[in-house]
Amino acid sequence: MAETIGSETELSAAEVARMRHNYEEFQALRREAERCLEAGDLNSAAAYVEAAVTLARKRHCGFYRSEPLEQILIEIARRTLPAKLEAARPTRTKIGRVLHVATVLNEVGGLTRMMRRWIVADEERHHSLALLRHPGPTPLSVRQAVEARGGQIHMIGATRGGPVEWAAALRKLSLDFDLVVLHVSNEETTPVIAFADERNRPPVVLVNHADHAFWVGLSVCDLIASSRVSGERLVVERRGIPAERHVILPIQIDPPLRKYNRAEARQKLGLSADGSLLVSVARGVKYRTMGGVSFADMHVETLLAHPDARLLVVGPGEPADWQDAILATGGRIMGRPETPDPSLAFEAADIYLDSHPFVSITSMLEAGGLGAPCVTLFPYPSDANVMSTDMPGLAPTIGFATSMADYNRILADWLADPEALRRRGDETAANVKRLHTTPNWFESLEALYSRALAVPSVTPLHDTGAPADEEFYDGYPDILLNAVFGELDSVEAILKRSLRLMTLPERLRVWQRLARSRTFDGSRDAVRNLLPEWLPRSVSRLRDGSRM
């Protein structure tokens, strides 16, 4: 919050200095990738690219595009192209078979739900799924959706090798499809290597699910699909993608259907039906405390002014720094852990509160679709609007606060007029259903399919010019990203995430560095990180006797 993280001048100076430091460490990882590329150690080069992207995602470096980093992956693709081009395929004139590609699928979070809903809604097409690095069984809901569309789940990352070998397998698999949709992690390198050669491959669409953060893959995606206008703005202005290669695909939610009225939902949650209930739902990380002010602290004033009101927050549990606020409100702030199905909390809400400082758009849409009026806090300049909840369908009715004083005023006004609150909730539900559920959402999907067929394929292998250096930017939203989202992982902790992708000689060299810096969590973790990443997934796959 602007009131709690220092003056704008102090924030700007501190964050610019931090971004420049992050950029120096990013460049060091990039140079390691270039060293491995020059030595012909391609999987290690890809691993260092992944580490560089991870650093830029977790510790913003002042840019959204890195041509040199993309070029390393393009060069890997150039060196690993098959000697013979694949057998020519008929020209694709319609989308009948869709291959979704994901790195991992988390039970909690909007990305998995978005992919499942896409598959379920698109009843007339075949949908399959390629999982690059998913550990363990596929979530049942996703498995059922794929099976219902006649598809299969392919565990690409359970085969021997690393990004180079997985890219070859992914490319070969993709040739049987009319469209590839990437729901991958920001740092995922395999699709970039797989689809750098445009010849014969299907169109590639990337779902811009992390529109506020740095990610890799700009050079090989024919179409970028963002869920909102602020994400589109960054794609065009900061990532350098022409507008014709961008499309808006709103987040889809399941058709809102109440199982219980508010009183019944509260009973199921173990809460009394009396008084007003404020609800917020998100992954725990989205409730980061800033400037010593926690999400619980933000609501003490409102709860003290309304003794019959309570706050239920599903996701973070009850962190230690919430305890003073919980005590000050007589226990009327209740935190619970993350859950794959938070629907009861949505149904119980009189007012839904966006998570802060990290917004949770899917949760807000799901709550709004069930008739909960929604409030969000955005105390930053408009240039940082990618950090706000600006989703179509919510804008007409959302309580959009630009300061804590404004936030408390909105809550006070809404709690004082239950009838107006109910009308606002009904209007919110109607708007969300209109834009974020079928059949209207399906019209947006069909428009995406049409654009994917019409847009010319990108041709990164044809670009032989020297890549331009990253353009460092010290304005908004960049100077806020580390304050709001930044994680303080060391370079060693980041390297540990990619260590097992490296070939054995490079892995041993980096392993020794991490051992000296005491990065491993004990001897067992140290031994585990000597093994290649593919091995546990391969063993698990053989044990299960299944492709899923």
N, C-alpha and C positions, 0 to 999 in steps of 0.2 A: 504494500500500500504506500502511496505517496507520502502519507503521514508518518510512516514507520521505517522507511529505508533510507532516510537522509534526504538532503536537498538534491534537486535535479543536477546542480553543478557538481556536487560531491559524488553522486552516483555516476555521472558521465565520466568524470576523471578516473574514478576507481575501476569502472568496467572497461574503459578503453585500455587502461594499463593491463588489466587482466586478459583482455582479448589479444593484445599484442604478445603477451607471454604465451598464451595458448597457441597462437599462430607459430611462434618459434618452435614449440614442441611438435606441432603438426608438421612443419617443414622437415624436422629431423626424421620423423617417421616416413615421410614421403621420400626422403633421400635413401633411407634403408630399402624401401620398395624399389627404387631405381637401381640401387646396387645389386639386389637380387635379380632384377630383370636383366641387367647387363651380364650377370654371371650365368644366366639361363636357368635359374632356380625359380620357376614360374609360380609354383604354389606358395613359396615363401613370399614372393613379391605380392601376390594377391592377399596374403595374410597381413602384410604390412599396410597395404591399402585399406583393408578392413580396420586395422588398428587406428590409422589416421582418421578415417571417417568416424569411428567410435569417439575419438577424442573431440573432433569438431562437433559431433552431436551432443556430447555430454558437457563440453566446455567450449562454448561458442567462440569462434576465431575471427568474427567480423566479416564473413562472406557466406554466400549460399551456393557458390559454384566453384569448382576446381577443375579446370581443363587439364592441368598436368596429371592430376590423379586419375581422371577418366582415361587419359591417354595411355597410362601404364596398362590398364585393363584392355584397352583396344589393341595394344601391341601384343599382349598375351594372346588375345584372340587371333591376331594375324599370324602368330607363330604356330598356333595349334589348329589351324583350319585343316579339315581333311584334304588329302591329296586330290581326291575327286569330289566334285560337287554332288550333293545328294540328287537322287532322281527327281526330275522336274515334276512339279505338281500342277494340277489345273489352276487357272486363275480363280481366285476366290471372289465370288460375286455375292455371297451371303454368309451370315454367321450361323452355322449349325452346330459346331462343336467348339466348346470353350475349355481351355486349360487354365485353371487358377494355379498360381504358384505362391507358396508362402514359406517363410523361413521356419517359424514355429507357430503353433496355435495355442494361445493362452485361454484358459477357462474364463478368466476375468478380464474384461476389456472389450472395447467396441469393435476392434478389427476382425476378430473371429466371428462375432455376431453379424457384422456387415457382410462378410463373405458367405456365411450360411444363408442369410436372408436373400442375397442375390441369387444363389442357386435355387432356393425354394421358389422364389417368385417367377423365375424364368422357366416355366413348365414345358415349353415346346422345344428346348434345346438340350443337347447332351453336355454334361459338365463333369470334368475330372479334376483331380487335384494332385499337384506335385509338391511334396514336402522336402525342403532342402536340409533342414537340420533339426527336425522335431524329435525330441526324446520321448520314448514311450508311446502308448496307444493314442490314436487320434480321438479327440472328443466325440462322444457318441452322436451328438446332434449333427455334427459335420458329416460323420460317416453315413448317417441315415439320409441326409440331404443328397450327398453324392450318389449313393446307391439308388435313390428314387429317380435320379436323372440318367440312369444307365451308365454312370461313370465308375472310375477306379481311383484309388489313392496310391500314388507311386512314391516310395520312400527313396528319393534320389540320394540323400546324404548317408544312407545306410550301406552304400557300396564303397569299396576300397578306393582311396585316393583323397583328393582335395578339390578346391574350386575348379581346377582345370578339367579333371575327369568328370566332375558333376556337371559342368557346363556342357561337355560333349553329350552326356546322357540326357540332359534337359533339352538340348537342341534337337536331338534325334526324336525324343518323345513329342516335341512340339509340332513336328512336321505333319502329324496326323490330325491337327486341329486347325480351325479357321481363325482363332483369336487366342492370344496369351494375355492374361490379366495378372499383373504382379501386385501381390499384397505383402511384399517382403519387408524385412527390417531395413532401416536406413543404411546400414553398413554392408548389406549383402552384395557380394561381388560376382557370384555365379551367373546371374542373368545377364550382366553386362558382357561377360566373356561369351556366353552362349549366343547372344543375339546381335553381336557387333556386325556380323555379315548379314546384310538384308536379303541376299539372294535366296529365294525359295521359302524363307521362313514366313509364318503368319504375322499379321500386325501385332504389335506389342503395346499394351496399355499399362501405365503405372498408376496405381491408386495412391494419391498424395495424402496419405493418412497422417503424416507428420509434417504438416505444411509450415509449421513454425521453425523447424529444425533443418540442419544440413543433412543431405543424403546424396548418394551416388547413383548414377544410372541415367542422367540427363541425355547422354550421347546416344543411347540405343532405344529410347522409348519414342514410338511414333506419336503417341498421344498421352497426355497427362490428365488425369481425372481428379479434380479437387471437389470438395464438398461445399465450398463457399467462396464468395468473391474475394475476401482478403487473402485466401490461399492462392487464388488465381493471380492476384496482383503481384505476389512475391515470385510466382513462377515466371511471369512475363518480365517484370522489372528487375529482379535480382538473380534469377536463375537463367535469364536470357533465352527463354523459350518463346517462339512466335505465338501470337494469340491463336492462330489457326490450328496449332497443335495442342490446344487446351480445350477442355470441356468441363462443365459443371455437372456432377452427379451427386444430388443431395443424399445425405445419410438416410438409409431406409431403416424403419423400425417395424417390428411386428404389428399387425393391426391391433390397436389398443382395445383390450377386452378385460373388463373388470371381473374378477372372481368374487371379490368381496367389496362391501361398502366400506367407508372409512372406519367406522366403529368396529366392524368385524376384522378388518386388517390389523387394527391396533391390538385387538384381543389376541390374534394369532402371534403378534410380535411380543406379547406379554406386557402391553401398555394399557393404561386406562383410556376410556373413550372420552373423558372430560378434557376441556380446554383445547387450545390450538396446538397443532403439531407442525413444527418446521422440520423439513427433511433434506438431507444432502447425501448423495451416493456417488462414490468414485473410488478408484484405486488409492490406497493409502498415501502414495507418494505425492498425490495432487493436493494434499493439505499441508504443504510445507510451511513451517513457521518462518516469518520474515521480520527482521528487525525486532525480535523478541515478542512479536504479537502473533499468537496462534489463531487458528480458525475458531477455536472455542472462545478466545478472548474477544473476537469480533462481535460476538452475539450476547455478551453479558449485559450491555446497556438495554437492548430490546427485551431480554428475558426479565430483567429487574423491573422494567416499566410495565410488563404484562405477567403478573404472578401465575396466571393459569397456562402460560405457554411453555412448551418444551422443545428441545432440539435433539433430533436423532440423526447421527452421522454414521453411515455405513461405509466402512473402508479402512479407516486408520486405527480402529480400536480406541483406546483412551491413552494417548501418549502422556509421558510424565509431565510435560509442560502444559497440559490441559488441566491439571489437577486444581490449580487455584481458581480457574473459571468454573469448574464443576462445583467446587466448594462454595464459591460466591453465589451461585444460583441454586443452592440447595439440592444438587444432584439432578437438576433439570436439563443438563447437557449429557447426552448418552452416546458414547462411541462404541461401535461394534466392528468386528473385523470384516474383511472382504468376503463376498459371497458370489457364486456364479449366478444366482437368481435373486436379485433384489426387488422383485415385483411387489412383495408385500409392503415394503417401505414406500414405494411410489403410490400405492393404493391408499396408504394411511395418511398421506400428506395433505395438510391444508395449504401450505405454501412450500414450494420446492426452492432450495438455495443452491446455486452453482458452487462447485468446489472452488477453492481459492488458495494460492494464486494461480493454480493450473486448472483451467476450465475443463469440464467434462460434458461435451456436447451431446453425446449419445444418451447419457443418463438424463439430461435435461429434456431431450425430445421424448424419451419414454415416460417421464413424469408428466410433462405437458400433455402428451397424448391421452393420459388418463384423467385430465382435468385439473391438474395442479398448477396454479399460477406460478410463474418462475421469476426469480430475482438473481441478478448477477452484479458483481462489482468489477469495474474497469477504471482504475484511477490513473490511467496513462494517456499520453497524447494519441491522437487519431492515427498517426503513422504506425503505431504499434497494434493496430486493430486485429492482426492475426492472433493476438493473445487474448482476444475477447470472444464472447459467444455472440456471433453475428449470423447465426444460421437462419436461412429463409424459413418462414413458418413461425418463428418465435418473435421476430422483430416487432410485429404490430402490438403485442401484448406484454412483452417482457418488461420487468422492472429493471431498467438499465441505470445503475448508480455509478457516478463518476468520482465519488468520495465516500468516506465512512459516514459523514454527516448525512449525505444524500441516501445512503444505504439504510441507515437507521430511520430516516424520515419515511422512506417507502414502506418499510416493514410496519412502522407505527400506523401509517394511513391505512394499509391493507388490513391489519388486524382490527382496526376500529370499525370496519364496515364489512361484516361477513357477507351481506347480500351482494355488494359490488364485487367482492372477492370471488364469489361463486360465478357471477356472470363473466368475469375475466377468465376464470378457469375453463368455462364452457367455450369461450372464444378461442382460447389457446388450444384446446383439444381439437376444435374444428380446423384450425389452421395447420396444425401438425399433421392431422390425418390427410388433409388435402394435398400436401406437398411431399410427405415422407412415407406414405404407404401406397400400395397399389390401389387403383390403376394409374394414378398420376405419376407416381415414381417410375412405373414401368415405361411411361412415355419418355422419361429422361434416359432410361437405359437403352431404349431403342434408338434414340438420337445418338448416344455414344457408339453403338454398333455401326450405325450409318457413317458417322464421322471416321471411325477406325478403318472402314473399307475405303473411304474416299481420300484420306490424307496420304500423301506420298511417304514412302518409307524413308527413315533417316539412313544416311550412308557414311558412318564414321570411318570406315576403312579407306574411303576415298580421300579423306582429309589428311594431307601430308604436311601441312604447315606446322610451324612450331606453336605449341599451345601457349596461350596468354597466361600470365601469372594471375593469381587470385586478386580481386579488387577489395582491399580492406575498407570497411565502412564503419564510421563511428557515430552513426545516428540511430534512430528508432527503426525497428524494434531491437536492433542488435544489442544496445547498451543495457537492455533489460533482461536479455535471455539468461545470462549467467546468474543474475540476482534471483530470477524466478525459477528457472529450470536447472541451472548449472549444478553439476555434481563434481566433487573435488577429487575424483579418482586420479591417482598418480599415473605417469606414463607406464610404470611397471604393472600396475593393476590393469591397465588397458591392454598392454601386451599379453598379459596372462589370458585374456579372453580369446586371443587369436593364436596363441602359442601352438596349439595342437593341430593347426592347419599347416604348419611349416614342415618342410622335409626334415629328416632326422638330424643332419648336421647343423642346420640353422636352429632347430628346436633345442638341441643340446647347448648351443652357444647362448641363446636367450634364456634357457632354463637356468644356467649357471648365474646369469645376471640377476634373475628373479630370486634365486636362492640366496645370493649375497645380500639382497635388499630385504630379505625376509618377507617376501610377498605371498608365499604359500601359507595356507592355513594348516600347518602341521605336516608331519612326514607323509601321511596318507595322501593328502592333497598334492604334495610334491611328486610322489610316485605316479599318481593319476595323470599328472600333466606331462609325463614322459610319453604317454601313449598317444597315438594319432586319434583325432577326433572321431573318425568314422567307426572305430573299432567297437565301442559300446553299443552303438546303434545297430551295427551289423549282428552282434551277438544277441541283442534283444529281438531283432527280427527273426533270426533263426530259432530262438527259443519259442517265440510266439507262433511260428509257422504260418505267418500271415504277411501280406503286403501292407497291412495297416498297423 
